[in-house]
Amino acid sequence: MATATASKKKIKFRPTDDRVLVDPLEGDEKTVGGIILPDSAREKPQRGVIIAAGPGKLLDSGSRGEMGVSVGDHVFYGKYAGTEVEFDTETYVVLRETDILAVVDK
């Protein structure tokens, strides 16, 4: 039976089913022209690192589907996808695996 995995970040958060916990990467603080952007003007992040992953979707047959992403993957996701959660003073995004648009190859 598959179990949820967590990263080296020592977080006590275990996503269920086909959900993942993503640590969003911060957006740019400056424009190309060098203008410093305040927090309110920055774009919402669409890229992050998976720090915890659930065991996979429960299929009709009773078995678990295999996750296509894993802890440590850098991913792109939709601008308004998932749910932002605060945990231990940090802000994370909980997404379903289907909300992930792409995995960045290293």
Contacts in CASP RR format, 6 or more apart in sequence:
PFRMAT RR
TARGET T0000
AUTHOR 0000-0000-0000
METHOD contacts of the structure
MODEL  1
MATATASKKKIKFRPTDDRVLVDPLEGDEKTVGGIILPDSAREKPQRGVI
IAAGPGKLLDSGSRGEMGVSVGDHVFYGKYAGTEVEFDTETYVVLRETDI
LAVVDK
1 55 0 8 1.000
1 64 0 8 1.000
2 55 0 8 1.000
2 56 0 8 1.000
2 64 0 8 1.000
2 66 0 8 1.000
3 55 0 8 1.000
4 14 0 8 1.000
4 15 0 8 1.000
4 16 0 8 1.000
4 52 0 8 1.000
4 53 0 8 1.000
4 54 0 8 1.000
4 55 0 8 1.000
5 52 0 8 1.000
5 53 0 8 1.000
5 54 0 8 1.000
5 70 0 8 1.000
5 71 0 8 1.000
6 13 0 8 1.000
6 14 0 8 1.000
6 51 0 8 1.000
6 52 0 8 1.000
6 71 0 8 1.000
7 50 0 8 1.000
7 51 0 8 1.000
7 52 0 8 1.000
7 71 0 8 1.000
7 72 0 8 1.000
9 23 0 8 1.000
9 51 0 8 1.000
11 21 0 8 1.000
11 51 0 8 1.000
11 52 0 8 1.000
11 87 0 8 1.000
11 88 0 8 1.000
13 21 0 8 1.000
13 52 0 8 1.000
13 87 0 8 1.000
13 92 0 8 1.000
14 52 0 8 1.000
14 54 0 8 1.000
15 21 0 8 1.000
15 52 0 8 1.000
15 53 0 8 1.000
15 54 0 8 1.000
15 94 0 8 1.000
16 54 0 8 1.000
17 54 0 8 1.000
17 55 0 8 1.000
17 56 0 8 1.000
17 57 0 8 1.000
17 58 0 8 1.000
18 54 0 8 1.000
18 56 0 8 1.000
18 57 0 8 1.000
18 65 0 8 1.000
18 67 0 8 1.000
18 96 0 8 1.000
18 97 0 8 1.000
18 98 0 8 1.000
19 53 0 8 1.000
19 54 0 8 1.000
19 94 0 8 1.000
19 95 0 8 1.000
19 96 0 8 1.000
19 97 0 8 1.000
20 50 0 8 1.000
20 52 0 8 1.000
20 53 0 8 1.000
20 54 0 8 1.000
20 67 0 8 1.000
20 69 0 8 1.000
20 94 0 8 1.000
20 95 0 8 1.000
20 96 0 8 1.000
20 97 0 8 1.000
20 100 0 8 1.000
21 50 0 8 1.000
21 51 0 8 1.000
21 52 0 8 1.000
21 53 0 8 1.000
21 92 0 8 1.000
21 93 0 8 1.000
21 94 0 8 1.000
22 48 0 8 1.000
22 49 0 8 1.000
22 50 0 8 1.000
22 51 0 8 1.000
22 75 0 8 1.000
22 77 0 8 1.000
22 92 0 8 1.000
22 93 0 8 1.000
22 94 0 8 1.000
22 95 0 8 1.000
23 48 0 8 1.000
23 49 0 8 1.000
23 51 0 8 1.000
23 90 0 8 1.000
23 92 0 8 1.000
24 45 0 8 1.000
24 47 0 8 1.000
24 48 0 8 1.000
24 91 0 8 1.000
24 92 0 8 1.000
24 93 0 8 1.000
25 45 0 8 1.000
25 47 0 8 1.000
25 48 0 8 1.000
25 49 0 8 1.000
25 74 0 8 1.000
26 45 0 8 1.000
27 42 0 8 1.000
27 43 0 8 1.000
27 45 0 8 1.000
28 37 0 8 1.000
28 42 0 8 1.000
28 43 0 8 1.000
29 36 0 8 1.000
29 37 0 8 1.000
29 42 0 8 1.000
30 36 0 8 1.000
30 37 0 8 1.000
31 37 0 8 1.000
44 79 0 8 1.000
44 80 0 8 1.000
46 76 0 8 1.000
46 77 0 8 1.000
46 78 0 8 1.000
46 79 0 8 1.000
47 74 0 8 1.000
47 75 0 8 1.000
47 76 0 8 1.000
47 77 0 8 1.000
47 104 0 8 1.000
48 74 0 8 1.000
48 75 0 8 1.000
48 76 0 8 1.000
48 77 0 8 1.000
48 93 0 8 1.000
49 72 0 8 1.000
49 73 0 8 1.000
49 74 0 8 1.000
49 75 0 8 1.000
50 69 0 8 1.000
50 70 0 8 1.000
50 71 0 8 1.000
50 72 0 8 1.000
50 73 0 8 1.000
50 75 0 8 1.000
51 71 0 8 1.000
51 72 0 8 1.000
51 92 0 8 1.000
52 71 0 8 1.000
53 67 0 8 1.000
53 69 0 8 1.000
53 70 0 8 1.000
53 71 0 8 1.000
54 67 0 8 1.000
55 64 0 8 1.000
55 67 0 8 1.000
56 64 0 8 1.000
56 65 0 8 1.000
56 66 0 8 1.000
56 67 0 8 1.000
56 97 0 8 1.000
57 64 0 8 1.000
57 65 0 8 1.000
57 97 0 8 1.000
58 64 0 8 1.000
58 65 0 8 1.000
59 65 0 8 1.000
67 97 0 8 1.000
68 97 0 8 1.000
69 75 0 8 1.000
69 97 0 8 1.000
69 100 0 8 1.000
69 103 0 8 1.000
73 103 0 8 1.000
73 104 0 8 1.000
74 103 0 8 1.000
74 104 0 8 1.000
74 106 0 8 1.000
75 100 0 8 1.000
75 101 0 8 1.000
75 102 0 8 1.000
75 103 0 8 1.000
75 104 0 8 1.000
76 100 0 8 1.000
76 101 0 8 1.000
76 102 0 8 1.000
76 104 0 8 1.000
77 93 0 8 1.000
77 95 0 8 1.000
77 99 0 8 1.000
77 100 0 8 1.000
77 101 0 8 1.000
78 99 0 8 1.000
78 101 0 8 1.000
81 93 0 8 1.000
81 95 0 8 1.000
81 99 0 8 1.000
82 93 0 8 1.000
82 94 0 8 1.000
82 95 0 8 1.000
82 96 0 8 1.000
82 99 0 8 1.000
83 93 0 8 1.000
83 94 0 8 1.000
84 91 0 8 1.000
84 92 0 8 1.000
84 93 0 8 1.000
85 91 0 8 1.000
85 92 0 8 1.000
85 93 0 8 1.000
85 94 0 8 1.000
86 92 0 8 1.000
END
